Amino acid sequence: MAAVDVIVDKFVSLWRISAVRLNFPWVFLVISFVGSILKELQLVPETYFSSSKNALNMYFVKVSWGWTLLLLTPFLLLSNSSFNRSVSFLCRRLLSLVVATAIWYVCTETFFYIEDATGSCFDTNAMDLINEEFTSKASCRRAGFHWHGYDISGHSFILAYSALFIVEETAPMAFLKTAGLSALPRVVLNLLYVALNMIVVIWVWMFACTSVYFHDPSHKLLGTLCGLLGWYLTYRVWYLKPLSPGLPPQRQPKEQKQRA
């Protein structure tokens, strides 16, 4: 597992760079803005990723929140238990998953509602003839027609929010080298950490593909802003308060004991 340890060290070193961590949220706004311009000017040629049927979109992005929870839940339990094994502490940290899932659900459902409320059903993609028989996107598409409404980019939202969420919750890896984990938990934790970082890489790449190939500029920018706002209001505002899930552990266990 030496190769995995090397990869872990590389990722830990990357996220320890303060400029990388501080500027990471801004990366999504820059990509969304620049990508939107490139799309409107049609400067990016069609590629495998310009089709929504590409493998990363079908098997990762469309179930992105499932991947995030599948990998982050065991990582959160293992990493946080290395700092504090109390049930109350672990339950508070697990609440961050509940809060994030609630944000994901509320935002995506709101996007669906807005698209339904602002849209109409058309017989063709040319949008030259409205079909007034169908009043929702679901019924319209089931009938084989085309729905057009204000479609806030769910991909821009979930990919930005999920990547920021993962980076916040994997931060304790910077302090776990002296935590004294036994062999098997250590191996599992390292594998989960590498997998989560690879997921972040995929999310950023697919976010860029969304920006240059899909949606109108305002749809993408608004989706991105919603993702950034969900992250900011939790990790930069609410989680600093006593009545919250709290931030992930910020220092080594020994330091915690000395300052207790």
C-alpha positions in Angstrom: 0.0 0.0 0.0 3.1 2.3 -0.3 1.7 3.8 -3.5 -1.5 4.7 -1.8 0.4 6.4 1.1 2.4 8.4 -1.5 -0.9 9.6 -3.2 -2.4 10.4 0.2 0.7 12.5 1.1 0.4 14.4 -2.3 -3.2 15.3 -1.7 -2.6 16.3 1.9 0.2 18.5 0.8 -1.9 20.1 -1.9 -4.8 21.0 0.5 -2.3 22.2 3.1 -1.4 25.1 0.8 -3.5 28.0 2.1 -3.8 29.6 -1.3 -5.3 26.4 -2.8 -7.9 26.1 0.0 -8.8 29.8 0.0 -9.2 30.1 -3.7 -10.8 26.7 -4.4 -14.4 28.1 -4.2 -13.5 30.9 -6.6 -12.4 28.3 -9.1 -16.0 27.4 -9.8 -17.1 30.9 -10.5 -14.2 31.5 -12.8 -14.9 28.2 -14.7 -18.6 29.0 -14.9 -18.0 32.5 -16.2 -15.2 31.7 -18.7 -17.0 28.5 -19.8 -20.2 30.3 -20.5 -18.4 32.8 -22.7 -16.7 30.0 -24.6 -20.0 28.3 -25.1 -21.8 31.5 -26.3 -18.9 32.2 -28.8 -18.9 28.5 -29.8 -15.1 28.3 -29.4 -15.0 24.8 -27.9 -15.3 21.9 -30.4 -17.7 19.0 -29.9 -16.0 16.1 -27.9 -17.0 12.9 -26.1 -18.0 15.1 -23.1 -20.4 17.3 -25.1 -22.8 14.4 -25.1 -24.9 14.0 -21.9 -24.5 10.2 -22.5 -20.8 10.1 -21.7 -19.9 7.6 -19.0 -18.8 10.1 -16.3 -22.2 11.9 -16.6 -24.3 8.7 -16.7 -22.6 6.8 -13.9 -21.2 9.5 -11.7 -22.8 12.9 -12.1 -26.4 11.7 -12.4 -25.9 10.0 -9.0 -23.3 12.4 -7.7 -24.8 12.8 -4.3 -25.0 9.1 -3.8 -21.2 8.8 -4.6 -20.5 11.6 -2.2 -22.4 10.0 0.7 -21.2 6.5 0.0 -17.5 7.5 0.3 -17.8 10.3 2.8 -19.9 8.6 5.5 -17.4 5.9 6.4 -14.5 8.4 6.0 -16.2 10.8 8.4 -16.8 8.1 11.0 -13.2 6.7 10.8 -11.4 10.1 10.7 -13.5 11.8 13.4 -13.4 8.8 15.8 -9.6 9.1 15.7 -10.0 12.5 17.4 -12.9 11.8 19.7 -14.8 8.6 20.2 -17.7 10.0 22.2 -21.1 9.2 20.7 -22.3 12.8 21.0 -19.3 14.1 19.1 -19.7 11.6 16.3 -23.4 12.2 16.1 -22.8 15.9 15.8 -20.3 15.3 13.0 -22.7 13.0 11.2 -25.3 15.7 11.3 -23.2 17.6 8.7 -24.2 14.8 6.2 -27.9 15.3 7.1 -27.6 19.1 6.7 -25.8 18.8 3.4 -28.4 16.3 2.1 -31.2 18.7 3.2 -29.5 21.5 1.2 -29.1 19.3 -1.8 -32.8 18.2 -1.7 -34.2 21.7 -1.1 -32.2 23.3 -3.8 -32.8 20.6 -6.5 -36.5 20.5 -5.7 -36.7 24.3 -5.9 -34.9 24.2 -9.3 -37.5 21.7 -10.5 -40.3 23.8 -9.2 -39.0 27.0 -10.9 -38.6 25.2 -14.2 -42.2 23.9 -14.0 -43.6 27.3 -13.0 -41.8 29.2 -15.7 -42.1 26.7 -18.5 -44.4 25.7 -21.3 -44.8 22.5 -23.4 -43.9 22.8 -27.1 -44.5 20.4 -29.9 -41.0 20.7 -31.2 -37.6 21.9 -30.1 -38.1 25.0 -32.3 -40.6 26.2 -29.7 -42.9 27.6 -32.4 -46.1 25.9 -31.2 -47.2 25.7 -27.5 -49.1 22.6 -26.4 -51.4 23.8 -23.7 -52.6 20.3 -22.8 -49.5 19.6 -20.6 -48.7 21.9 -17.6 -45.6 20.1 -16.1 -42.3 19.1 -17.5 -42.8 15.4 -16.5 -46.2 15.1 -18.3 -44.9 17.0 -21.3 -41.9 14.8 -21.8 -43.8 11.6 -21.1 -46.0 12.6 -24.1 -42.9 13.0 -26.3 -42.9 16.8 -26.4 -40.4 19.4 -25.3 -40.5 21.5 -22.1 -38.9 24.9 -22.0 -38.6 26.8 -18.7 -36.0 28.6 -16.6 -33.6 25.6 -16.0 -31.2 26.5 -13.2 -28.2 24.2 -13.7 -28.5 21.4 -11.2 -25.2 20.0 -12.4 -23.4 23.4 -11.7 -25.0 23.4 -8.2 -24.3 19.9 -7.1 -20.8 19.5 -8.5 -19.6 22.8 -6.9 -21.4 22.1 -3.6 -20.3 18.5 -3.4 -16.7 19.2 -4.1 -16.6 22.0 -1.5 -18.3 19.7 1.0 -15.8 16.9 0.5 -12.8 19.2 0.8 -14.1 20.5 4.1 -14.9 17.1 5.6 -11.6 15.5 4.5 -9.5 18.3 6.0 -8.7 16.2 9.2 -6.4 14.0 7.2 -3.8 16.7 7.5 -3.6 15.8 11.3 -4.0 12.0 11.3 -0.5 10.8 10.8 0.1 10.6 14.6 -3.3 9.5 15.5 -2.2 5.9 16.1 -4.7 4.1 13.9 -4.3 0.3 13.6 -3.4 -1.2 10.2 -6.8 -2.0 8.7 -8.6 1.2 9.6 -5.6 3.2 8.4 -5.6 1.4 5.0 -9.4 1.9 4.7 -9.1 5.5 5.6 -6.3 6.1 3.1 -8.3 4.4 0.3 -11.4 6.4 1.1 -9.4 9.6 1.1 -7.8 8.9 -2.3 -11.3 8.0 -3.7 -12.8 11.2 -2.4 -10.1 13.3 -3.9 -10.5 11.5 -7.2 -14.2 12.3 -7.0 -13.4 16.0 -6.5 -11.2 15.8 -9.6 -14.1 14.3 -11.5 -16.6 16.9 -10.2 -14.4 19.8 -11.2 -13.8 18.3 -14.7 -17.5 17.7 -15.2 -18.3 21.1 -13.9 -16.0 22.5 -16.6 -17.7 20.4 -19.2 -21.2 21.6 -18.1 -19.9 25.2 -18.4 -18.6 24.9 -21.9 -21.3 22.6 -23.4 -24.7 23.0 -21.6 -27.2 25.5 -20.3 -27.6 29.3 -20.7 -25.0 31.5 -18.8 -27.5 32.7 -16.2 -28.6 29.1 -15.5 -25.1 28.0 -14.8 -24.0 31.0 -12.8 -27.1 30.9 -10.6 -26.6 27.1 -10.0 -23.0 27.8 -9.1 -23.9 30.6 -6.7 -26.4 28.4 -5.0 -23.7 25.7 -4.4 -21.3 28.3 -3.1 -23.9 29.9 -0.8 -24.9 26.5 0.7 -21.2 25.8 1.5 -20.6 29.4 2.8 -23.6 29.6 5.1 -22.8 26.3 6.7 -18.9 26.1 7.0 -18.2 29.8 7.2 -21.2 30.9 9.3 -23.5 28.4 11.0 -20.8 25.7 11.9 -18.8 28.3 13.8 -21.7 28.5 16.3 -22.2 26.3 19.3 -25.6 24.9 18.2 -24.5 23.3 15.0 -22.8 20.1 13.8 -19.5 22.0 14.1 -16.4 22.1 11.9 -14.3 19.0 11.4 -11.4 18.6 13.9 -8.9 21.4 13.3 -5.9 20.2 15.3 -4.1 17.1 16.3 -5.5 14.9 19.1 -2.5 15.5 21.4 -3.0 19.3 21.1 -6.7 18.9 21.9 -5.8 17.0 25.1 -3.2 19.6 26.1 -5.7 22.5 25.7 -8.7 20.7 27.2 
